[in-house]
Amino acid sequence: MSVEENKAATFADIYNAHARDVYRYAYYLSGDASTAQDVTSEAFLRIWMSAEPIRVSTVKSYLFVIARNLYLHQLRHTKRQQPLDETLTSKESVETSAEARQALARTMQAMAALPEIDRAALVLRTMEGLPYEEIAAILKISIAAAKVKVHRARLRLGAYEHVHA
């Protein structure tokens, strides 16, 4: 097996193992399915094009760092927000579907109101289940700061839900 074939197999394994997580992270950062797809694609492209060997043990954290940096770069250049993709709802009853859309819209609105670094810390902790040490490394902050950011984000979301419920 050639080096290229071996790299392709490794890349396919990494993509299959982490693409959904990277997409979900990018989606919660951006609130937009299209942006999340672009960020996810670009993050994996950068892994693929990297001259450095891929370390499977840390690749997920590395992908999150890349995704966040790509999102921040795009945010600086676009400075605009787009509405959520309406195709996210399931095939439930119209009433349940409408309630789910409203709940998702409230949650995404509350998430968008958070500072980006707090939103990133919260998503990494709650959605990805990462330990605070890994969150701190990804966001380049101290472990204590990571804990504080997650805690404050949770409090802000709770307060937002209470006021807008």
Rosetta blueprint (number, residue, H / E / L):
1 M L
2 S L
3 V H
4 E H
5 E H
6 N H
7 K H
8 A H
9 A H
10 T H
11 F H
12 A H
13 D H
14 I H
15 Y H
16 N H
17 A H
18 H H
19 A H
20 R H
21 D H
22 V H
23 Y H
24 R H
25 Y H
26 A H
27 Y H
28 Y H
29 L H
30 S H
31 G L
32 D L
33 A H
34 S H
35 T H
36 A H
37 Q H
38 D H
39 V H
40 T H
41 S H
42 E H
43 A H
44 F H
45 L H
46 R H
47 I H
48 W H
49 M H
50 S L
51 A L
52 E L
53 P L
54 I L
55 R L
56 V L
57 S L
58 T L
59 V H
60 K H
61 S H
62 Y H
63 L H
64 F H
65 V H
66 I H
67 A H
68 R H
69 N H
70 L H
71 Y H
72 L H
73 H H
74 Q H
75 L H
76 R H
77 H H
78 T H
79 K L
80 R L
81 Q L
82 Q L
83 P L
84 L L
85 D L
86 E H
87 T H
88 L H
89 T L
90 S L
91 K L
92 E L
93 S L
94 V H
95 E H
96 T H
97 S H
98 A H
99 E H
100 A H
101 R H
102 Q H
103 A H
104 L H
105 A H
106 R H
107 T H
108 M H
109 Q H
110 A H
111 M H
112 A H
113 A H
114 L L
115 P L
116 E H
117 I H
118 D H
119 R H
120 A H
121 A H
122 L H
123 V H
124 L H
125 R H
126 T H
127 M L
128 E L
129 G L
130 L L
131 P L
132 Y H
133 E H
134 E H
135 I H
136 A H
137 A H
138 I H
139 L H
140 K L
141 I L
142 S L
143 I H
144 A H
145 A H
146 A H
147 K H
148 V H
149 K H
150 V H
151 H H
152 R H
153 A H
154 R H
155 L H
156 R H
157 L H
158 G H
159 A H
160 Y H
161 E H
162 H H
163 V H
164 H H
165 A L
